[in-house]
Amino acid sequence: MSSVTVVGAGVFGASTARELARRGWDVTLVEQYTPGTVLSGSGGDTRLSRTAHGGVEWYTNLSWRARTLWLELQQQTGTRIWEPVGVAWFARRPDGFEAQSREVLERAGIPCDWLSPDEARKLYPSLATDDLEAVLFEPEAGVMYARRATQLLVEDGVREGVRLKGGRVTPGDDPRSDIVVWACGSWLPQFFPELLDMRISRRDVFFFAADSTWSGTPGFCDYDVAFYGHGEIAGLGSKIAPDFSHYELDPDTVERLPLPEFERAARDYAALRFPALADAPIVGSRVCQYDLTGDTHFVFGQHPERESWWLLGGGSGHGFKHGPALGEYVADCLDGRCAAESFHALGARTGDAGLRTAAID
Ligand SMILES: Cc1cc2nc3c(=O)[nH]c(=O)nc-3n(C[C@H](O)[C@H](O)[C@H](O)COP(=O)(O)OP(=O)(O)OC[C@H]3O[C@@H](n4cnc5c(N)ncnc54)[C@H](O)[C@@H]3O)c2cc1C
């Protein structure tokens, strides 16, 4: 039996560990805090799960597969992790990210609707559409309870035989396993700075008080101006998040209190897009961070000097939804069934695939 140590129990590490245990590997999963810690990318209250990825089919197919696997996990454990509310993409142009996504979704047979601004107004109690060309609606998309889903993956992995350990592992510890997967999220560049084109970029997220008419309303992305969020979910309020920032941070030491400039940006966006929320009080906030690669593609590749070490990360603000399907892909590569994709390779990245929103900083 081959052995593997997976360092980091975020959604990438937990999915990988669980999948390898299911395939008969001897798996140790090590986490320095607690799986789903709010310090990690995977520890958010909610994450959007959508299949639209512009013209990039690989991630569309991965997220569609992941959706099936998440719903199976929900069914198998009887724990709610998925709200089937759909996701709406606000298209300001006839030929932007949304139109490219529509083409790919239709080709793949994934349900989607191209709504006129008039039709789209029915999706929310209050939606301003003057600046919109159309809305791409994904009815099968949803909003996930990210922290709970990450913990559920770990718990299910343990049922499959994963040994979960607490502690911080560094390359100097040289874990004794046939394979080591470094799935350290925003901590990865601290260990391998010369191998990664990655920045740790701050993000502030806000929840606005929203009455019952906002329950069950879709998630949304306003790709060109880099805002996203969702309606009222589980009493958290309606989420509005600016998807830009030029601040880097240290995930261990940053005080997680929101900055006024991002609060102002979220409020301005609420007033512009969802007028009924313009004066709604903010009832919650989170400060988190992206492990952002130069082109927003993930990272998965072998260490150039230690062949048994694999680096996995670079979720770039859009990694959560893919979790269990990404675990299958990683396990296939480690089992020798396929090769890692060239666009996941270590090293410098050029261009910007724009896989989350048009924000590039
Ligand atoms: C504000 C925000 C909004 C987002 N929105 C979405 C969205 O809507 N949809 C979506 O799909 N994605 C979204 N993402 C991105 C997604 O959450 C991340 O891509 C994903 O969670 C990253 O998972 P990960 O496992 O790579 O890293 P993490 O979740 O950060 O996990 C890494 C884990 O490794 C542990 N660790 C690190 N170093 C060590 C060590 N040396 N020893 C032991 N343990 C270690 C850490 O403690 C941590 O638990 C968002 C991210 C943020 C921050």
The ligand as an SDF file (V2000), in Angstrom:
LIG
                    3D

 53 58  0  0  0  0  0  0  0  0999 V2000
  -13.3760   35.7880    0.5850 C   0  0  0  0  0  0  0  0  0  0  0  0
  -13.2790   34.5860   -0.2920 C   0  0  0  0  0  0  0  0  0  0  0  0
  -14.3280   34.2650   -1.1300 C   0  0  0  0  0  0  0  0  0  0  0  0
  -14.2510   33.1420   -1.9510 C   0  0  0  0  0  0  0  0  0  0  0  0
  -15.3250   32.8090   -2.7270 N   0  0  0  0  0  0  0  0  0  0  0  0
  -15.3210   31.6510   -3.4070 C   0  0  0  0  0  0  0  0  0  0  0  0
  -16.4880   31.2170   -4.0920 C   0  0  0  0  0  0  0  0  0  0  0  0
  -17.5200   31.8980   -4.0510 O   0  0  0  0  0  0  0  0  0  0  0  0
  -16.4500   30.0460   -4.7420 N   0  0  0  0  0  0  0  0  0  0  0  0
  -15.3350   29.2610   -4.7630 C   0  0  0  0  0  0  0  0  0  0  0  0
  -15.3740   28.1950   -5.3810 O   0  0  0  0  0  0  0  0  0  0  0  0
  -14.2000   29.6440   -4.1390 N   0  0  0  0  0  0  0  0  0  0  0  0
  -14.1640   30.8160   -3.4540 C   0  0  0  0  0  0  0  0  0  0  0  0
  -13.0580   31.2190   -2.7740 N   0  0  0  0  0  0  0  0  0  0  0  0
  -11.8140   30.4420   -2.9100 C   0  0  0  0  0  0  0  0  0  0  0  0
  -11.7740   29.1970   -2.0770 C   0  0  0  0  0  0  0  0  0  0  0  0
  -12.3320   29.4330   -0.8060 O   0  0  0  0  0  0  0  0  0  0  0  0
  -10.3200   28.7360   -1.9610 C   0  0  0  0  0  0  0  0  0  0  0  0
   -9.7630   28.6170   -3.2770 O   0  0  0  0  0  0  0  0  0  0  0  0
  -10.1960   27.3820   -1.2950 C   0  0  0  0  0  0  0  0  0  0  0  0
  -10.9440   27.3210   -0.1020 O   0  0  0  0  0  0  0  0  0  0  0  0
   -8.7180   27.1090   -0.9910 C   0  0  0  0  0  0  0  0  0  0  0  0
   -8.6040   25.8690   -0.3650 O   0  0  0  0  0  0  0  0  0  0  0  0
   -7.1880   25.3070    0.0580 P   0  0  0  0  0  0  0  0  0  0  0  0
   -7.4480   23.9850    0.6500 O   0  0  0  0  0  0  0  0  0  0  0  0
   -6.2420   25.3730   -1.0920 O   0  0  0  0  0  0  0  0  0  0  0  0
   -6.5980   26.3470    1.1250 O   0  0  0  0  0  0  0  0  0  0  0  0
   -7.1010   26.6830    2.6020 P   0  0  0  0  0  0  0  0  0  0  0  0
   -8.5590   26.5720    2.7140 O   0  0  0  0  0  0  0  0  0  0  0  0
   -6.4780   27.9720    2.9770 O   0  0  0  0  0  0  0  0  0  0  0  0
   -6.5030   25.5110    3.4680 O   0  0  0  0  0  0  0  0  0  0  0  0
   -5.1370   25.3630    3.7490 C   0  0  0  0  0  0  0  0  0  0  0  0
   -5.0420   24.6660    5.0920 C   0  0  0  0  0  0  0  0  0  0  0  0
   -3.7040   24.2530    5.2960 O   0  0  0  0  0  0  0  0  0  0  0  0
   -3.3620   24.4820    6.6400 C   0  0  0  0  0  0  0  0  0  0  0  0
   -1.8980   24.5690    6.6780 N   0  0  0  0  0  0  0  0  0  0  0  0
   -1.1490   25.4750    6.0140 C   0  0  0  0  0  0  0  0  0  0  0  0
    0.1570   25.2600    6.2340 N   0  0  0  0  0  0  0  0  0  0  0  0
    0.2320   24.1900    7.0600 C   0  0  0  0  0  0  0  0  0  0  0  0
    1.3280   23.4810    7.6490 C   0  0  0  0  0  0  0  0  0  0  0  0
    2.5790   23.8350    7.4080 N   0  0  0  0  0  0  0  0  0  0  0  0
    1.0670   22.4150    8.4540 N   0  0  0  0  0  0  0  0  0  0  0  0
   -0.2400   22.0440    8.6960 C   0  0  0  0  0  0  0  0  0  0  0  0
   -1.2920   22.6910    8.1740 N   0  0  0  0  0  0  0  0  0  0  0  0
   -1.0720   23.7460    7.3500 C   0  0  0  0  0  0  0  0  0  0  0  0
   -4.0840   25.7680    6.9760 C   0  0  0  0  0  0  0  0  0  0  0  0
   -4.2370   25.9610    8.3680 O   0  0  0  0  0  0  0  0  0  0  0  0
   -5.4030   25.5860    6.2460 C   0  0  0  0  0  0  0  0  0  0  0  0
   -6.3860   24.9690    7.0600 O   0  0  0  0  0  0  0  0  0  0  0  0
  -13.0910   32.3350   -1.9500 C   0  0  0  0  0  0  0  0  0  0  0  0
  -12.0210   32.6570   -1.0970 C   0  0  0  0  0  0  0  0  0  0  0  0
  -12.1190   33.7730   -0.2600 C   0  0  0  0  0  0  0  0  0  0  0  0
  -10.9690   34.0890    0.6490 C   0  0  0  0  0  0  0  0  0  0  0  0
  1  2  1  0
  2  3  1  0
  2 52  2  0
  3  4  2  0
  4  5  1  0
  4 50  1  0
  5  6  2  0
  6  7  1  0
  6 13  1  0
  7  8  2  0
  7  9  1  0
  9 10  1  0
 10 11  2  0
 10 12  1  0
 12 13  2  0
 13 14  1  0
 14 15  1  0
 14 50  1  0
 15 16  1  0
 16 17  1  0
 16 18  1  0
 18 19  1  0
 18 20  1  0
 20 21  1  0
 20 22  1  0
 22 23  1  0
 23 24  1  0
 24 25  2  0
 24 26  1  0
 24 27  1  0
 27 28  1  0
 28 29  2  0
 28 30  1  0
 28 31  1  0
 31 32  1  0
 32 33  1  0
 33 34  1  0
 33 48  1  0
 34 35  1  0
 35 36  1  0
 35 46  1  0
 36 37  1  0
 36 45  1  0
 37 38  2  0
 38 39  1  0
 39 40  1  0
 39 45  2  0
 40 41  1  0
 40 42  2  0
 42 43  1  0
 43 44  2  0
 44 45  1  0
 46 47  1  0
 46 48  1  0
 48 49  1  0
 50 51  2  0
 51 52  1  0
 52 53  1  0
M  END
$$$$
